[in-house]
Amino acid sequence: MIAFLEGKLEVKKNNYAVLNVNGVGYRIEISTTTFEQLPAAGKHVRLLIHHHITDSDQRLFGFFLDQEQRLFEYLITVKGVGPKLGLTIMSGMKAPALIESIVQQDQQGLSRIPGIGKKTAQRIILELKDKIMETLGAGDPVADQGSSTTREEAISALEALGFRKRDAEKAVMSVIGNNGDAGVSEIVKLALTQLKSG
């Protein structure tokens, strides 16, 4: 399985890129979010790869950020959401906003993404909310609210979703400053909102 590819960006299109790795050109399907983060053609780049293998096909999906790759891999576990639709979803909403919509059960927000109907939005929320909250570490009982343990758990949860530690710390400290009695789950939800708007 290919975990990442690094080389010269030969072609940069809205939905795919071609990466020259030691003379071999790899066609990698990308979201518009990844497209916007790529440098100009001819530059050196490293992309995280989801190597999708079926009985009849092999496809490479590329991501600039770890958070985007994790979300994509979550999405394609949902019944009825294949890699093509997963990439469409990733193109329709940036990762922090998508995480927030799933955690907050914002079915209407998800339904606004082209290609996502009401039923698909419901399935995404139903099947991924717990997985994402588990990744976030939310729901763990913490006796000492606002303690260093609470702060560290919230920061670690955001790091697990691909946010930089510095950004996660800043958002968590801001939330705790305004909501001193909030638990880990609530801190993470509020911090996600801040990171999205930031």
Secondary structure, DSSP 8 states (H G I E B T S, - for coil): ---EEEEEEEEE-SSEEEEEETTEEEEEE--HHHHHHS--TTSEEEEEEEEEE-SS-EEEEEESSHHHHHHHHHHTTSTT--HHHHHHHHHHS-HHHHHHHHHTT-HHHHHTSTT--HHHHHHHHHHHHHHHHHHHTTT---SSTTSHHHHHHHHHHHHHTT--HHHHHHHHHHHHHH-TT--HHHHHHHHHHHHHH-
